[in-house]
Amino acid sequence: VEINLEEQFQARIDADVRIEPKDWMPDAYRKTLIRQISQHAHSELVGMLPEGNWITRAPSLKRKSILLSKVQDEAGHGLYLYSAAETLGASRDQMLADLHSGKAKYSSIFNYPTLSWADMGTVGWLVDGAAILNQVPLCRTSYGPYARAMVRVCKEESFHQRQGFEIMQTLCEGAPEQKAMAQEALNRWWWPTLMMFGPKDADSPNTAQSMNWRIKRFTNDELRQKFVDMMVPQAEFLGLTVPDPNLKWNDTKNGYDFGDVDWEEFWNVVKGNGMCNKDRLGARVKAHEEGAWVREAALAHAAKRAQRAEQ
Ligand code: 3HC
């Protein structure tokens, strides 16, 4: 019977029928989704920190209010994603406990420091650009609640990306010192952004099965290639130089050839030894602990209301 169910399940996937929370699904499909969606949710939460760092130092009131709403959007994305994972039976408390204990992964990119205002431009332009490329196909991922959460996330992400590009454009059209700041930020963020797409396909244990289940619609290398092809002309438009001596247009493949990512650095960051891993987790745990009274008050309030309703 189990085999039959699996065959039927795969047939639905192959016919592009969305899987919904109450449908039968293989345990491994459920596990993979909980893994990916919770890591994604954690990335949104931790992703607030590098930019949160600049809210008090934004160069104008306008920039401050834009940055503030962008960081708030990331919190919202985290909440949609935790809710999507909950539809699979995951407990939010457990997911957060796993993040705080260092057991759960989140995107490597958020373990790099944001050193100058130009980093706000680069993070919006490059990091959110990479996020969109990865997430637009997820609007067609096979699990319904995840796919639907991605629609709004992508709309907001594309606003984020444009605001990042606009910061870069302003810097690049400004004084030579401002342009140098933009170039310096690009130099630091380019390679870590390429790492966001995950290990090379040959070293990616999850890609083949996730493609088969249509959780992923493109492989890590396919998305990385699309990203380079999209970003190089934008960098040229800004008058910036992509820090890769091996970058070269390839007519035959109709895309750029580019240098190899430093995978040792990538795994080092994923394992928790990047520049900011300890700071980021420390800040999350502190926020969670300091927010305990809010959760307690909300629970007490809900209990009181329930009691009143009974009377
Ligand atoms: N950082 C940390 N860990 C990473 C990683 C990265 N950049 N890329 C891959 N990994 C991990 C995987 O999670 C996996 O670990 P696990 O088996 O213990 O879970 C391992 O490395 C091997 O990688 P695979 O390629 O086999 O894993 P996946 O098939 O899951 O692919 C992925 C990785 C492409 C990141 C995929 O999970 C994905 O598309 N996730 C959804 C998007 C996402 O999480 N984005 C987060 C960053 S963008 C963002 O948060 C928005 C921003 O605006 C705040």
Residues whose N, C-alpha, C, O or C-beta is under 5 A from the ligand:
A	BS01	3HC	R35 Q36 Q39 H40 S43 E44 G47 E74 K105 Y106 S107 S108 D128 A131 M195 M196 F197 G198 P199 S204 P205 N206 T207 S210 V270
